């Protein structure tokens, strides 16, 4: 029976009061007043109101030129990793055509959406890596137009983020954030053409905006605060466990960090390391409340039981620090992404390794995976019949099947072909 050494004080699902109402009002205003509303909200929330939110080619060239060369080289390396993995994903999708009856051809194609909006968060910490995950993946999928948005940071241009967007292949770059940005991308304004799909993480307001806009446009997935769950046994290094838990807690004060461990000794040592590391952590103002309010430590009797507990959480990131980490591939089925063994970590996935870091949270891993090249593709089908005998056979079948459902019009479409090609009677014809 699992035993809790540390329980959360608050629910990660606790919503900020009034978020839905605020978001709905902003979306409606942007839809009604377009650019004027976008400008007012940008001024109000970000104190940012330039002549144009879209960066020109000259603006981008100047901004990128000011970014440290090592940063540019690192961005290129990470984007190459992300692109290589996305291309492998694309290769796994196969268009096909099959002849199911003589002259009856059924086919499937994957077609990219025409336009995607990529939201790259800013705020206190610019998430440069989100530009790689959203823009590079969209471009590998073949999306012809990618419009990317990121907010200014305390009135300043986030140069590294702009560079990442540009190097990733964004066709349009807007220095614009928050609900006003995703609303503008979704509904369109005088200066921003609407997109077909929105992708990228964001704060509670951006996440709620994507939820409310879903249906009008597609979205990558519903996402909340980032999560980490570590499965460990008696072979795990307690210090590594602690460091990796805090690596995700620093995302925000509502980010859950959970340890499920089959060794009480390792769990208690890891807990002690967390408490020792937190005070000196530069991001303690986020990591501290996250660990205090949403951190958990659970001890199980066996490692298999630890995997079962982990499945019940359906966490975004599951890191496996056990003697046989690849057993998780057989025992785990509800997770956003797995990180196997001490040599890897969630931070690699967040920043550099090449898999996508936009992943399901709050239990959504029970029914979906994360952002991947396929999210930017529409899987469509087509049908063609070139054999009249097959059309007659299907027409007669359609007539019988449709009349069982009382769909006379459908039945007559089949009847008409059976009559034309095989001379079947049409008692209903005028």
C-alpha positions in Angstrom: 0.0 0.0 0.0 1.6 3.4 -1.0 2.5 5.7 1.8 2.8 9.5 1.5 5.8 11.2 2.9 4.7 14.6 1.5 1.2 15.5 0.3 0.2 18.6 -1.8 -1.4 21.5 -0.1 -3.4 22.6 -3.1 -4.9 21.2 -6.3 -3.0 21.9 -9.5 -6.4 22.2 -11.2 -7.3 25.2 -9.1 -8.3 27.9 -11.6 -7.4 31.6 -11.2 -10.6 33.4 -10.4 -12.2 35.1 -13.3 -9.9 33.7 -16.0 -12.7 32.4 -18.2 -14.7 35.6 -18.0 -11.7 37.8 -18.7 -10.6 35.7 -21.7 -14.1 35.6 -23.2 -14.3 39.4 -23.0 -11.0 39.9 -24.7 -11.7 37.5 -27.5 -15.1 39.1 -28.1 -13.5 42.6 -28.2 -10.7 41.5 -30.6 -13.3 40.0 -32.8 -15.4 43.2 -32.8 -12.7 45.8 -33.0 -9.7 44.0 -34.5 -6.4 45.8 -34.3 -7.7 48.6 -32.1 -8.6 46.1 -29.4 -5.3 44.2 -29.8 -3.3 47.4 -29.4 -5.3 48.5 -26.3 -4.7 45.1 -24.6 -1.1 45.0 -25.5 -0.6 48.5 -24.0 -2.6 47.6 -20.9 -1.0 44.2 -20.2 2.5 44.5 -21.7 3.0 48.3 -21.9 3.8 47.7 -25.6 2.3 49.6 -28.5 4.7 49.9 -31.4 3.7 51.2 -34.9 3.5 47.6 -36.0 3.4 44.4 -34.0 4.9 42.5 -37.0 8.6 42.6 -37.2 9.9 43.6 -40.6 12.7 41.7 -42.4 15.1 44.6 -41.5 13.9 44.4 -37.8 14.6 40.7 -37.7 18.0 41.0 -39.3 19.0 43.7 -36.8 17.7 41.7 -33.8 19.4 38.4 -34.9 22.7 40.2 -35.6 22.8 41.3 -31.9 22.4 37.8 -30.5 25.6 36.1 -29.2 27.1 33.7 -31.8 27.2 30.8 -29.4 23.4 31.3 -28.7 22.8 31.2 -32.5 24.9 28.1 -32.9 23.1 26.4 -30.1 19.7 27.4 -31.5 20.7 25.9 -34.8 21.9 22.6 -33.1 18.6 22.2 -31.2 16.5 23.0 -34.2 18.4 20.4 -36.2 17.6 17.9 -33.4 13.9 18.8 -33.4 13.7 18.8 -37.1 15.4 15.4 -37.5 13.0 13.8 -35.1 10.0 15.5 -36.7 11.1 14.2 -40.1 11.3 10.7 -38.8 7.7 11.1 -37.5 6.6 12.3 -40.9 8.2 9.3 -42.5 6.1 7.1 -40.3 3.0 8.5 -41.9 2.2 6.8 -45.2 -0.2 7.9 -47.9 -1.8 4.8 -49.4 -4.4 3.6 -51.9 -6.0 0.2 -51.9 -8.4 -1.7 -54.3 -11.0 -3.2 -52.0 -13.2 -4.6 -54.8 -12.6 -4.7 -58.6 -12.3 -1.1 -59.6 -13.1 0.3 -56.1 -10.2 2.4 -54.9 -9.9 3.9 -51.4 -7.1 6.2 -50.4 -5.7 8.2 -47.6 -3.5 11.3 -47.7 -2.0 13.6 -45.1 -2.3 17.2 -46.0 -0.8 20.1 -43.9 -3.0 22.9 -42.6 -2.7 26.0 -44.7 -1.7 28.3 -41.8 -0.6 27.7 -38.2 -0.1 30.1 -35.3 2.8 29.5 -33.0 2.6 31.0 -29.5 6.0 31.3 -27.7 5.6 32.4 -24.1 7.6 35.2 -22.6 6.8 36.8 -19.3 9.4 36.5 -16.7 11.3 33.7 -18.5 11.4 33.6 -22.3 10.8 30.0 -23.5 13.0 30.1 -26.5 12.7 26.4 -27.0 9.0 26.7 -27.7 9.9 28.3 -31.0 11.7 25.2 -32.0 8.9 22.9 -31.0 6.1 24.8 -32.7 7.6 26.4 -35.7 10.2 23.8 -36.8 7.6 21.0 -36.4 5.1 22.9 -38.5 7.5 23.6 -41.2 8.6 19.9 -41.4 4.9 19.0 -41.7 4.8 21.3 -44.7 2.7 24.2 -43.4 3.1 27.0 -45.9 2.3 29.9 -43.5 3.5 30.0 -39.9 2.7 33.1 -37.9 4.6 33.3 -34.6 3.9 35.5 -31.6 5.8 36.2 -28.5 5.4 39.0 -26.0 7.9 41.7 -25.1 9.6 41.2 -21.7 9.3 44.2 -19.5 9.2 46.4 -22.6 12.2 44.8 -24.2 12.5 42.7 -27.4 13.3 39.0 -26.5 16.1 38.8 -29.1 17.0 35.1 -28.6 13.3 34.1 -29.1 13.0 36.2 -32.2 16.2 34.6 -33.6 14.8 31.2 -32.8 11.5 31.9 -34.6 13.3 33.3 -37.6 15.8 30.4 -37.8 13.0 27.9 -37.4 11.3 29.3 -40.5 8.5 31.5 -39.2 6.9 33.4 -42.1 5.6 36.2 -39.9 6.9 37.2 -36.5 4.7 39.4 -34.2 5.9 40.9 -30.9 2.6 40.4 -29.2 1.5 38.3 -26.3 -1.3 37.1 -24.2 -4.9 36.4 -25.0 -4.9 39.3 -27.5 -2.2 37.5 -29.5 -4.0 34.1 -29.8 -7.3 35.8 -30.3 -5.9 37.8 -33.2 -4.3 34.7 -34.8 -7.6 32.8 -34.5 -10.2 35.4 -35.6 -8.0 37.7 -37.7 -7.6 41.4 -37.6 -6.9 44.1 -40.1 -3.2 43.4 -39.9 -3.1 39.7 -38.9 -4.7 37.1 -41.2 -6.4 34.2 -39.3 -4.8 30.8 -39.0 -6.2 27.3 -39.0 -4.5 25.9 -36.0 -2.9 27.3 -32.8 0.0 25.6 -31.1 2.3 26.4 -28.2 2.2 26.6 -24.4 1.2 29.7 -22.3 -0.1 30.9 -19.0 -3.6 30.2 -17.6 -5.1 33.0 -19.7 -3.5 31.8 -23.0 -4.5 28.2 -22.2 -8.1 29.3 -21.5 -8.1 31.3 -24.7 -7.1 28.3 -26.8 -9.8 26.3 -25.0 -12.5 28.9 -25.9 -11.2 29.2 -29.5 -11.1 25.5 -30.1 -13.6 24.7 -32.8 -13.2 28.0 -34.6 -9.6 26.9 -35.0 -7.8 23.7 -34.2 -5.4 23.6 -31.3 -2.5 21.3 -30.4 -3.8 20.2 -27.0 -5.3 21.5 -23.8 -2.4 22.2 -21.4 -2.0 23.4 -17.9 1.0 23.8 -15.6 4.0 21.6 -16.4 4.4 18.4 -14.4 7.2 16.0 -13.5 6.8 12.5 -11.9 9.9 10.5 -11.1 9.7 6.7 -10.6 12.7 5.6 -8.5 14.0 2.5 -6.7 16.8 1.8 -4.3 19.4 2.3 -7.1 18.5 5.9 -7.7 20.8 8.7 -6.6 18.7 10.9 -4.2 20.6 14.0 -5.2 19.8 13.5 -8.9 16.2 12.9 -7.9 16.0 16.1 -6.0 17.7 18.2 -8.7 15.4 16.9 -11.4 12.3 17.4 -9.3 13.2 21.1 -8.8 14.1 21.5 -12.5 10.5 21.4 -13.4 9.1 23.1 -10.2 10.8 26.3 -11.4 8.4 26.6 -14.3 5.8 28.2 -12.1 4.3 28.2 -8.6 1.6 25.8 -9.7 3.8 23.1 -11.3 3.5 19.7 -9.6 6.7 17.7 -8.8 6.1 14.1 -7.7 8.3 11.3 -6.5 7.1 7.7 -6.5 9.7 5.6 -5.0 10.0 1.9 -3.9 12.8 2.8 -1.4 11.8 4.8 1.7 15.5 5.5 2.3 16.0 7.0 -1.1 12.8 9.0 -0.9 13.7 10.5 2.5 17.2 11.5 1.3 15.8 13.0 -1.9 13.3 15.0 0.2 16.1 16.3 2.4 18.1 17.3 -0.7 15.1 19.3 -2.0 14.8 21.2 1.2 18.5 21.9 1.3 18.7 23.0 -2.4 15.6 25.2 -2.5 16.8 28.2 -0.4 19.7 28.9 -2.7 17.9 28.3 -6.0 17.7 31.5 -8.1 14.2 30.5 -9.2 13.0 29.7 -5.6 10.2 32.2 -5.9 8.6 29.8 -8.4 10.1 26.5 -7.4 9.5 27.0 -3.6 5.7 27.5 -3.8 5.4 24.8 -6.4 7.1 22.3 -4.1 5.3 23.5 -1.0 1.8 23.4 -2.5 2.1 20.8 -5.2 5.0 18.6 -4.4 4.4 14.9 -3.4 6.6 12.0 -2.2 5.0 8.6 -2.3 6.6 5.4 -1.1 5.5 2.0 -2.5 6.4 -1.5 -1.6 7.6 -2.6 -5.0 8.8 -0.9 -8.2 5.9 -2.4 -10.1 3.5 -0.8 -7.7 5.4 2.5 -8.3 4.7 2.2 -12.0 1.0 1.5 -11.3 0.8 4.7 -9.1 2.6 6.6 -11.9 0.0 5.4 -14.4 -2.8 6.7 -12.2 -1.3 10.2 -12.3 -1.0 10.2 -16.1 1.7 12.9 -15.7 3.2 15.0 -18.4 6.8 14.0 -17.9 7.7 10.6 -16.3 11.3 10.1 -15.5 12.4 6.6 -14.6 15.4 6.2 -12.3 15.4 2.5 -11.6 17.7 -0.5 -12.1 15.8 -1.5 -15.3 14.3 1.7 -16.7 13.2 0.2 -20.0 10.7 -1.9 -18.1 8.6 1.3 -18.1 8.0 0.8 -21.8 6.0 -2.3 -21.0 4.4 -1.2 -17.7 3.6 2.5 -18.4 0.7 3.5 -20.6 -0.4 6.9 -19.4 2.2 9.6 -19.7 3.1 12.5 -22.0 6.8 11.5 -22.4 9.1 9.0 -20.8 12.7 9.7 -19.8 14.6 6.5 -19.2 17.6 6.2 -16.9 19.9 8.6 -15.1 21.7 9.7 -18.2 18.7 11.5 -19.5 16.3 13.9 -17.8 13.2 16.0 -18.5 15.3 19.1 -19.0 16.9 17.5 -22.0 13.4 17.0 -23.5 12.4 20.6 -22.6 15.4 22.2 -24.2 17.7 20.2 -26.5 17.2 16.5 -27.2 14.8 16.8 -30.2 11.5 15.3 -29.0 8.6 17.9 -28.6 8.1 19.5 -25.2 4.5 20.5 -25.7 2.8 17.7 -23.9 -0.5 16.8 -22.2 -1.0 17.8 -18.5 -3.7 17.4 -15.8 -4.4 13.8 -16.7 -4.9 14.4 -20.5 -2.1 11.8 -21.1 -4.9 9.2 -20.6 -6.3 10.1 -24.1 -3.7 12.0 -26.1 0.0 12.4 -26.7 1.8 15.7 -27.2 2.5 18.0 -30.1 4.1 16.2 -33.1 4.3 16.7 -36.8 1.0 14.9 -37.3 -0.9 17.7 -35.4 -0.2 20.0 -38.3 -1.6 17.4 -40.8 -5.2 16.5 -41.8 -5.6 12.9 -42.6 -8.2 12.8 -45.4 -9.6 10.0 -47.5 -10.7 9.7 -51.2 -12.8 7.2 -53.1 -13.1 6.2 -56.7 -15.0 3.4 -58.5 -14.0 2.6 -62.1 -15.8 -0.8 -62.4 -19.6 -0.6 -63.0 -20.3 -4.1 -61.7 -18.8 -3.1 -58.4 -20.8 0.1 -58.4 -24.0 -1.9 -59.0 -23.1 -4.3 -56.1 -22.5 -1.4 -53.7 -25.6 0.4 -55.0 -27.8 -2.5 -54.1 -26.1 -2.8 -50.7 -26.5 0.9 -50.1 -30.2 0.8 -50.9 -30.8 -2.0 -48.4 -28.6 -0.5 -45.7 -30.0 3.0 -46.0 -33.6 1.8 -45.9 -32.9 0.0 -42.6 -32.2 3.6 -41.2 -35.1 5.1 -43.1 -32.8 7.2 -45.3 -34.7 6.9 -48.5 -32.6 9.6 -50.3 -29.4 7.7 -49.6 -31.0 4.5 -50.8 -32.0 6.1 -54.1 -28.5 7.2 -54.9 -27.6 3.5 -54.9 -30.7 2.5 -56.7 -30.0 5.0 -59.5 -26.6 3.5 -60.3 -27.9 -0.1 -60.1 -30.7 0.9 -62.5 -28.4 2.8 -64.9 -25.6 0.2 -65.0 -27.6 -3.1 -64.6 -31.2 -2.3 -65.5 -32.6 -2.7 -62.0 -36.2 -1.3 -61.7 -36.9 2.1 -60.2 -40.4 1.9 -58.7 -40.0 5.4 -57.2 -38.9 7.2 -60.4 -41.3 9.8 -61.8 
